[in-house]
Amino acid sequence: MARTENDTWDLASSVGATATAVAAQRAIASSPPDALLNDPWADPLVRAVGIDSFIKLLDHQLDRSDDPLLNRQAVKEQITVRTRFFDDYFVQATESGIKQAVILASGLDTRAYRLPWPTGTVVYEIDQPEVIEFKTRTLADLGATPSAERRTVSIDLREDWPSALTAAGFDPAQPTAWSAEGLLVYLPPEAQDRLFDDIAAVSAPGSRIATEHLDLRSIPSDWAQKLTERSRRIGSGINLAELFYTGERNTAAEYLGARGWDVHIRTTEQAFAAHGFAVPDDELASFGDASGYLTATLK
């Protein structure tokens, strides 16, 4: 279903279903005994959402005999790289003394429950009310306990979320570790800029942000369709091209860099190599150094 202004969703529809797809991938990547990530809550959360194709994926009822495009190894490697980038970012940020973290569009993110947060850390999660309520209730039913003080902010990022965040106890005078994982392409270009402006307005010097790096000027013009095809290959039937906003936009690196943030980019190839993986020879490879991840620190 194509996007509309002020559209909403739960975890089984539209943008929300992509969060469930990512959680299913994390569950698969967490299963081998030598896995490089461990998300024990991903599997039960996906089952609780109840999307049949993702449950079949978890139960190995969907494999190459059913779908010749399915590549489980690609699932494991890509989501391991992505998840570990943000995991390691938060660990390093809190080890440096940062005591508050904000996870934007948190979806089925379970970092508040599974990362080794230092005592006194507060983790804020922002997402649509239905998404926050579902995850909070389901994890409570599973007996999960946050490993940090977890505070939820039930609001759409297109609304005045900074005020809602502050009302939940967030302190703009203290450095913050922000994450915007798998978020930017679901925002119109002007909304992406506004998001960064809003973050900067409530960020003290020393604050950090982590997100994906994507330079649309240097990748194939049909990038949205290519990512949809790749998503299909690793087990998701979601038409990402209908959910993405594909218009020209500022890169996160350039926008943040011009506004007082010290930006560091890790290309997709570098991110894969950090875990001993090679970038698969598929649509992702065609993006070259124009894709990857970035961290930025406010000077």
Backbone hydrogen bonds in HBPLUS format (Angstrom, degrees):
<---DONOR---> <-ACCEPTOR-->    atom                        ^
c    i                          cat <-CA-CA->   ^        H-A-AA   ^      H-
h    n   atom  resd res      DA  || num        DHA   H-A  angle D-A-AA Bond
n    s   type  num  typ     dist DA aas  dist angle  dist       angle   num
A0007-ASP N   A0004-THR O   3.18 MM   3  5.37 139.3  2.35 137.0 127.9     1
A0013-SER N   A0010-ASP O   3.40 MM   3  5.63 171.4  2.41 111.1 112.4     2
A0016-GLY N   A0013-SER O   2.95 MM   3  5.46 112.8  2.41 150.4 149.7     3
A0017-ALA N   A0013-SER O   3.10 MM   4  4.85 140.2  2.26 106.8 113.1     4
A0017-ALA N   A0014-SER O   3.11 MM   3  5.63 135.8  2.31 110.1 120.2     5
A0018-THR N   A0015-VAL O   3.02 MM   3  5.39 137.6  2.21 105.0 116.8     6
A0019-ALA N   A0016-GLY O   3.08 MM   3  5.36 130.8  2.33 102.2 114.4     7
A0020-THR N   A0016-GLY O   3.38 MM   4  6.83 147.6  2.50 141.6 150.0     8
A0021-ALA N   A0017-ALA O   2.91 MM   4  6.22 150.8  2.00 144.7 153.0     9
A0022-VAL N   A0018-THR O   2.99 MM   4  6.22 157.5  2.04 146.4 151.2    10
A0023-ALA N   A0019-ALA O   3.02 MM   4  6.23 152.9  2.09 140.5 148.1    11
A0024-ALA N   A0020-THR O   2.92 MM   4  6.18 151.1  2.01 146.7 154.3    12
A0025-GLN N   A0021-ALA O   3.05 MM   4  6.38 151.1  2.14 144.4 152.1    13
A0026-ARG N   A0022-VAL O   2.91 MM   4  6.26 151.7  1.99 146.7 154.8    14
A0027-ALA N   A0023-ALA O   2.91 MM   4  6.19 151.6  1.99 146.7 154.4    15
A0028-ILE N   A0024-ALA O   3.09 MM   4  6.38 156.6  2.14 146.7 152.0    16
A0029-ALA N   A0025-GLN O   2.97 MM   4  6.21 162.1  2.00 150.9 155.8    17
A0030-SER N   A0026-ARG O   2.92 MM   4  6.01 128.2  2.20 140.4 153.4    18
A0030-SER N   A0027-ALA O   3.26 MM   3  5.12 136.3  2.46  92.1 104.0    19
A0031-SER N   A0028-ILE O   3.28 MM   3  5.52 159.8  2.32 106.6 112.6    20
A0035-ALA N   A0032-PRO O   3.11 MM   3  5.10 152.8  2.19 117.6 114.8    21
A0042-ALA N   A0039-ASP O   3.35 MM   3  5.69 158.7  2.40 110.0 115.6    22
A0045-LEU N   A0041-TRP O   3.12 MM   4  6.13 153.1  2.19 148.2 156.0    23
A0046-VAL N   A0042-ALA O   2.99 MM   4  6.19 162.6  2.03 156.8 161.0    24
A0047-ARG N   A0043-ASP O   3.07 MM   4  6.34 162.9  2.10 155.8 160.6    25
A0048-ALA N   A0044-PRO O   2.97 MM   4  6.09 146.4  2.09 138.1 147.2    26
A0049-VAL N   A0045-LEU O   3.03 MM   4  6.38 146.0  2.15 147.2 155.7    27
A0050-GLY N   A0046-VAL O   3.18 MM   4  6.54 159.8  2.23 150.1 154.5    28
A0054-PHE N   A0051-ILE O   3.14 MM   3  5.66 126.0  2.45 111.5 124.1    29
A0055-ILE N   A0051-ILE O   3.15 MM   4  6.43 153.8  2.22 153.8 161.8    30
A0056-LYS N   A0052-ASP O   2.94 MM   4  6.21 160.9  1.98 156.7 161.7    31
A0057-LEU N   A0053-SER O   3.07 MM   4  6.24 144.5  2.21 133.9 143.5    32
A0058-LEU N   A0054-PHE O   3.03 MM   4  6.33 154.0  2.10 144.3 150.0    33
A0059-ASP N   A0055-ILE O   2.96 MM   4  6.21 151.7  2.04 148.4 156.5    34
A0061-GLN N   A0056-LYS O   2.84 MM   5  4.81 149.0  1.94 152.7 152.7    35
A0060-HIS N   A0057-LEU O   3.32 MM   3  5.24 163.0  2.35 103.4 106.4    36
A0066-ASP N   A0063-ASP O   2.92 MM   3  5.43 138.6  2.09 112.7 124.0    37
A0067-ASP N   A0063-ASP O   2.80 MM   4  5.95 156.9  1.85 154.0 161.7    38
A0070-LEU N   A0067-ASP O   2.98 MM   3  5.62 162.5  2.01 124.5 129.6    39
A0071-ASN N   A0233-ARG O   3.03 MM 162  6.30 127.7  2.32 144.4 155.1    40
A0075-VAL N   A0071-ASN O   3.18 MM   4  6.54 149.8  2.27 144.6 153.4    41
A0076-LYS N   A0072-ARG O   2.97 MM   4  6.29 164.9  1.99 155.5 157.1    42
A0077-GLU N   A0073-GLN O   2.97 MM   4  6.17 170.3  1.98 155.0 157.3    43
A0078-GLN N   A0074-ALA O   3.02 MM   4  5.93 167.4  2.04 147.2 151.1    44
A0079-ILE N   A0075-VAL O   3.13 MM   4  6.13 169.0  2.15 153.0 156.4    45
A0080-THR N   A0076-LYS O   2.97 MM   4  5.87 144.2  2.11 137.8 148.2    46
A0081-VAL N   A0077-GLU O   3.00 MM   4  6.18 164.1  2.03 151.2 154.6    47
A0082-ARG N   A0078-GLN O   3.07 MM   4  6.32 168.6  2.09 150.0 153.0    48
A0083-THR N   A0079-ILE O   2.85 MM   4  5.80 167.4  1.86 145.2 149.5    49
A0084-ARG N   A0080-THR O   2.91 MM   4  5.82 165.7  1.94 148.7 153.5    50
A0085-PHE N   A0081-VAL O   3.08 MM   4  6.12 147.1  2.19 141.2 149.7    51
A0086-PHE N   A0082-ARG O   3.39 MM   4  6.75 162.5  2.42 152.9 154.5    52
A0087-ASP N   A0083-THR O   2.84 MM   4  6.05 160.7  1.88 154.1 160.7    53
A0088-ASP N   A0084-ARG O   2.83 MM   4  5.73 170.6  1.84 146.2 149.3    54
A0089-TYR N   A0085-PHE O   3.04 MM   4  6.11 146.7  2.15 136.3 146.1    55
A0090-PHE N   A0086-PHE O   3.10 MM   4  6.31 163.3  2.13 149.7 151.7    56
A0091-VAL N   A0087-ASP O   3.04 MM   4  6.35 163.5  2.06 154.9 160.0    57
A0092-GLN N   A0088-ASP O   2.91 MM   4  6.04 166.8  1.92 151.3 154.8    58
A0093-ALA N   A0089-TYR O   2.92 MM   4  6.08 154.7  1.98 147.5 155.2    59
A0094-THR N   A0090-PHE O   2.98 MM   4  6.15 166.6  2.00 154.3 156.6    60
A0095-GLU N   A0091-VAL O   2.95 MM   4  6.08 149.4  2.05 145.0 154.2    61
A0096-SER N   A0092-GLN O   3.14 MM   4  6.30 131.2  2.39 136.4 147.5    62
A0096-SER N   A0093-ALA O   3.19 MM   3  5.24 135.5  2.40  94.3 106.4    63
A0098-ILE N   A0093-ALA O   3.29 MM   5  5.82 156.8  2.35 149.2 142.7    64
A0097-GLY N   A0094-THR O   3.03 MM   3  5.11 157.5  2.08 103.0 110.1    65
A0122-VAL N   A0099-LYS O   2.90 MM  23  6.34 158.2  1.95 156.4 160.6    66
A0177-ALA N   A0100-GLN O   3.02 MM  77  6.48 156.3  2.07 147.0 154.6    67
A0101-ALA N   A0122-VAL O   2.92 MM  21  6.36 157.8  1.97 158.9 164.9    68
A0124-TYR N   A0101-ALA O   2.79 MM  23  6.09 172.0  1.79 156.9 158.7    69
A0102-VAL N   A0177-ALA O   2.89 MM  75  6.28 156.1  1.94 148.7 153.1    70
A0179-SER N   A0102-VAL O   2.96 MM  77  6.41 139.6  2.12 165.5 170.6    71
A0103-ILE N   A0124-TYR O   2.82 MM  21  6.16 167.7  1.83 165.9 168.3    72
A0126-ILE N   A0103-ILE O   3.06 MM  23  6.28 168.1  2.07 163.9 161.2    73
A0104-LEU N   A0179-SER O   3.03 MM  75  6.03 164.5  2.05 160.1 162.2    74
A0105-ALA N   A0126-ILE O   2.82 MM  21  5.51 113.5  2.27 136.3 155.0    75
A0106-SER N   A0126-ILE O   3.06 MM  20  5.88 153.8  2.13 138.4 145.8    76
A0109-ASP N   A0106-SER O   2.78 MM   3  5.38 162.6  1.81 152.2 157.8    77
A0113-TYR N   A0110-THR O   2.88 MM   3  5.39 153.0  1.95 115.5 124.3    78
A0114-ARG N   A0110-THR O   3.08 MM   4  6.28 137.9  2.26 147.0 159.3    79
A0115-LEU N   A0111-ARG O   3.16 MM   4  5.32 163.2  2.19 137.8 137.5    80
A0147-SER N   A0112-ALA O   2.81 MM  35  6.01 149.7  1.90 140.4 150.1    81
A0117-TRP N   A0115-LEU O   2.98 MM   2  5.70 131.9  2.21 106.9  92.8    82
A0121-THR N   A0118-PRO O   3.13 MM   3  5.87 151.5  2.22 146.6 145.7    83
A0149-GLU N   A0121-THR O   3.13 MM  28  6.32 159.3  2.17 168.9 162.4    84
A0123-VAL N   A0149-GLU O   2.77 MM  26  6.05 163.3  1.80 158.1 163.7    85
A0151-ARG N   A0123-VAL O   2.87 MM  28  6.18 163.8  1.90 154.8 158.0    86
A0125-GLU N   A0151-ARG O   2.95 MM  26  6.42 152.1  2.03 153.8 161.8    87
A0153-VAL N   A0125-GLU O   2.76 MM  28  5.97 152.9  1.83 172.3 168.7    88
A0127-ASP N   A0153-VAL O   3.31 MM  26  6.75 153.4  2.38 156.0 161.3    89
A0155-ILE N   A0127-ASP O   2.88 MM  28  5.64 129.9  2.13 138.1 144.9    90
A0131-VAL N   A0128-GLN O   3.03 MM   3  5.42 121.2  2.39 109.9 124.4    91
A0132-ILE N   A0128-GLN O   3.06 MM   4  6.34 166.5  2.08 163.9 167.8    92
A0133-GLU N   A0129-PRO O   2.92 MM   4  6.03 170.4  1.93 156.5 159.5    93
A0134-PHE N   A0130-GLU O   3.05 MM   4  6.06 161.5  2.09 141.5 146.7    94
A0135-LYS N   A0131-VAL O   3.12 MM   4  6.31 175.0  2.13 155.1 156.4    95
A0136-THR N   A0132-ILE O   2.99 MM   4  6.05 168.9  2.00 155.1 158.8    96
A0137-ARG N   A0133-GLU O   3.00 MM   4  6.02 166.4  2.02 148.9 153.1    97
A0138-THR N   A0134-PHE O   2.90 MM   4  5.98 167.1  1.91 153.5 157.7    98
A0139-LEU N   A0135-LYS O   2.95 MM   4  5.98 170.3  1.95 153.7 156.5    99
A0140-ALA N   A0136-THR O   3.08 MM   4  6.15 150.7  2.17 140.2 148.5   100
A0141-ASP N   A0137-ARG O   2.95 MM   4  6.19 156.5  2.00 149.3 155.6   101
A0142-LEU N   A0138-THR O   3.01 MM   4  6.28 136.2  2.21 139.8 152.1   102
A0144-ALA N   A0139-LEU O   2.91 MM   5  5.26 154.5  1.97 164.6 157.8   103
A0143-GLY N   A0140-ALA O   3.00 MM   3  5.08 155.3  2.07 103.3 111.2   104
A0159-GLU N   A0156-ASP O   2.92 MM   3  5.53 164.7  1.95 121.1 125.0   105
A0161-TRP N   A0159-GLU O   2.81 MM   2  5.60 134.0  2.02 109.0  94.3   106
A0164-ALA N   A0160-ASP O   3.44 MM   4  6.78 159.9  2.49 143.6 149.2   107
A0165-LEU N   A0161-TRP O   2.77 MM   4  5.93 155.5  1.83 156.2 163.1   108
A0166-THR N   A0162-PRO O   2.96 MM   4  6.15 162.0  2.00 146.7 151.0   109
A0167-ALA N   A0163-SER O   2.93 MM   4  6.13 152.4  2.01 144.2 152.3   110
A0168-ALA N   A0164-ALA O   3.14 MM   4  6.37 128.5  2.42 135.1 147.4   111
A0168-ALA N   A0165-LEU O   3.04 MM   3  5.15 136.3  2.24  97.9 110.4   112
A0170-PHE N   A0165-LEU O   3.32 MM   5  5.81 160.1  2.36 144.9 139.9   113
A0169-GLY N   A0166-THR O   3.00 MM   3  5.28 161.8  2.03 110.6 115.3   114
A0174-GLN N   A0171-ASP O   3.13 MM   3  5.73 169.3  2.14 120.9 124.3   115
A0208-ARG N   A0176-THR O   2.76 MM  32  6.20 161.2  1.80 162.7 168.8   116
A0178-TRP N   A0208-ARG O   2.83 MM  30  6.01 169.7  1.84 142.6 146.2   117
A0210-ALA N   A0178-TRP O   3.02 MM  32  6.35 138.9  2.19 134.6 146.0   118
A0180-ALA N   A0210-ALA O   2.93 MM  30  6.31 156.7  1.98 165.7 172.5   119
A0186-TYR N   A0183-LEU O   2.93 MM   3  5.64 155.4  1.99 124.7 132.7   120
A0187-LEU N   A0184-LEU O   2.97 MM   3  5.36 162.3  2.00 117.8 120.9   121
A0245-TYR N   A0185-VAL O   2.87 MM  60  5.84 158.0  1.92 168.8 174.5   122
A0191-ALA N   A0188-PRO O   2.90 MM   3  5.16 123.1  2.24 106.0 121.7   123
A0192-GLN N   A0188-PRO O   2.99 MM   4  6.34 146.1  2.11 156.8 167.5   124
A0193-ASP N   A0189-PRO O   3.24 MM   4  6.63 160.5  2.29 149.7 153.2   125
A0194-ARG N   A0190-GLU O   3.03 MM   4  6.24 158.2  2.08 141.7 148.1   126
A0195-LEU N   A0191-ALA O   2.85 MM   4  6.02 149.4  1.94 142.7 150.7   127
A0196-PHE N   A0192-GLN O   3.14 MM   4  6.50 161.6  2.17 152.6 155.6   128
A0197-ASP N   A0193-ASP O   2.95 MM   4  6.25 155.1  2.02 149.2 157.0   129
A0198-ASP N   A0194-ARG O   2.82 MM   4  6.03 157.7  1.87 150.9 156.7   130
A0199-ILE N   A0195-LEU O   2.92 MM   4  6.19 156.4  1.97 150.3 157.0   131
A0200-ALA N   A0196-PHE O   2.94 MM   4  6.14 165.8  1.96 149.2 152.9   132
A0201-ALA N   A0197-ASP O   2.98 MM   4  6.17 148.5  2.09 144.7 153.2   133
A0202-VAL N   A0199-ILE O   3.16 MM   3  5.60 147.4  2.27 108.6 117.3   134
A0203-SER N   A0200-ALA O   3.25 MM   3  5.02 169.1  2.26 107.6 107.0   135
A0207-SER N   A0204-ALA O   3.03 MM   3  5.77 145.1  2.15 146.2 148.5   136
A0206-GLY N   A0298-LEU O   2.83 MM  92  5.23 164.8  1.85 143.0 148.3   137
A0298-LEU N   A0207-SER O   2.81 MM  91  5.38 162.7  1.84 155.7 161.7   138
A0209-ILE N   A0296-ALA O   2.85 MM  87  5.30 142.7  1.99 147.9 157.0   139
A0296-ALA N   A0209-ILE O   2.89 MM  87  5.30 144.8  2.01 149.1 157.6   140
A0211-THR N   A0294-LEU O   3.06 MM  83  5.59 156.8  2.11 151.7 157.7   141
A0294-LEU N   A0211-THR O   2.83 MM  83  5.59 163.6  1.86 163.4 160.4   142
A0213-HIS N   A0292-GLY O   2.83 MM  79  4.83 173.9  1.83 111.2 113.1   143
A0292-GLY N   A0213-HIS O   2.90 MM  79  4.83 129.4  2.16 149.0 141.2   144
A0215-ASP N   A0290-ALA O   2.84 MM  75  5.06 155.0  1.91 149.1 155.5   145
A0218-SER N   A0215-ASP O   3.07 MM   3  5.81 164.6  2.09 122.2 126.8   146
A0223-TRP N   A0220-PRO O   3.07 MM   3  5.32 125.2  2.38 127.3 123.6   147
A0226-LYS N   A0222-ASP O   3.00 MM   4  6.29 155.8  2.06 152.5 160.3   148
A0227-LEU N   A0223-TRP O   2.92 MM   4  6.16 156.3  1.97 150.4 155.5   149
A0228-THR N   A0224-ALA O   3.02 MM   4  6.27 146.6  2.13 139.8 149.5   150
A0229-GLU N   A0225-GLN O   2.90 MM   4  6.19 157.3  1.95 150.7 156.0   151
A0230-ARG N   A0226-LYS O   2.95 MM   4  6.23 154.3  2.02 145.2 152.5   152
A0231-SER N   A0227-LEU O   2.85 MM   4  5.99 156.9  1.90 144.0 150.7   153
A0232-ARG N   A0228-THR O   2.94 MM   4  6.17 152.0  2.02 146.2 153.8   154
A0233-ARG N   A0229-GLU O   3.07 MM   4  6.32 146.6  2.19 139.4 148.2   155
A0233-ARG N   A0230-ARG O   3.03 MM   3  4.97 116.4  2.45  92.0 107.9   156
A0234-ILE N   A0230-ARG O   3.17 MM   4  6.55 136.1  2.37 144.3 155.2   157
A0234-ILE N   A0231-SER O   3.22 MM   3  5.31 133.1  2.45  95.9 107.8   158
A0236-SER N   A0231-SER O   2.99 MM   5  5.45 162.1  2.03 147.6 143.8   159
A0235-GLY N   A0232-ARG O   3.20 MM   3  5.35 156.3  2.25 111.9 110.4   160
A0242-GLU N   A0239-ASN O   3.12 MM   3  5.74 147.9  2.23 113.8 121.6   161
A0243-LEU N   A0240-LEU O   2.82 MM   3  5.10 140.8  1.98 107.5 119.9   162
A0244-PHE N   A0240-LEU O   2.93 MM   4  6.11 145.4  2.05 163.3 174.1   163
A0255-TYR N   A0251-THR O   3.00 MM   4  6.14 169.0  2.01 157.0 160.5   164
A0256-LEU N   A0252-ALA O   2.95 MM   4  5.93 169.8  1.96 150.5 153.9   165
A0257-GLY N   A0253-ALA O   2.90 MM   4  5.81 156.3  1.96 140.8 148.8   166
A0258-ALA N   A0254-GLU O   3.07 MM   4  6.08 145.2  2.19 141.6 148.3   167
A0259-ARG N   A0256-LEU O   2.95 MM   3  5.19 157.6  2.01 110.2 117.4   168
A0261-TRP N   A0256-LEU O   3.19 MM   5  5.38 152.4  2.27 145.8 142.1   169
A0299-LYS N   A0260-GLY O   3.01 MM  39  5.89 177.4  2.01 168.3 169.1   170
A0262-ASP N   A0297-THR O   2.73 MM  35  5.09 167.3  1.74 148.0 148.4   171
A0297-THR N   A0262-ASP O   2.97 MM  35  5.09 151.7  2.05 130.0 137.1   172
A0264-HIS N   A0295-THR O   2.79 MM  31  5.39 160.8  1.83 170.9 172.2   173
A0295-THR N   A0264-HIS O   2.96 MM  31  5.39 157.9  2.01 154.5 161.6   174
A0266-ARG N   A0293-TYR O   2.77 MM  27  5.23 172.5  1.78 157.3 159.3   175
A0293-TYR N   A0266-ARG O   2.84 MM  27  5.23 164.3  1.86 151.3 156.5   176
A0271-ALA N   A0267-THR O   2.84 MM   4  6.12 159.1  1.88 156.6 163.0   177
A0268-THR N   A0291-SER O   2.95 MM  23  5.80 141.6  2.10 137.7 130.4   178
A0272-PHE N   A0268-THR O   2.93 MM   4  6.14 160.6  1.96 154.6 158.9   179
A0273-ALA N   A0269-GLU O   2.93 MM   4  6.05 164.8  1.96 148.2 153.1   180
A0274-ALA N   A0270-GLN O   3.01 MM   4  6.14 141.3  2.16 142.9 151.8   181
A0275-HIS N   A0272-PHE O   3.03 MM   3  5.68 156.9  2.09 116.7 123.5   182
A0277-PHE N   A0272-PHE O   2.99 MM   5  4.92 159.8  2.04 137.6 131.9   183
A0276-GLY N   A0273-ALA O   2.99 MM   3  4.81 167.4  2.00 106.7 109.4   184
A0282-ASP N   A0280-PRO O   2.85 MM   2  5.56 133.1  2.07 106.8  92.2   185
A0285-ALA N   A0282-ASP O   3.03 MM   3  5.55 130.5  2.28 112.1 123.7   186
A0286-SER N   A0283-GLU O   3.06 MM   3  5.38 133.5  2.29 103.6 115.9   187
A0287-PHE N   A0284-LEU O   3.11 MM   3  5.58 158.7  2.16 111.2 117.8   188
A0288-GLY N   A0285-ALA O   3.18 MM   3  5.63 152.1  2.26 110.6 117.8   189
A0290-ALA N   A0287-PHE O   3.10 MM   3  5.68 148.6  2.20 140.1 141.9   190
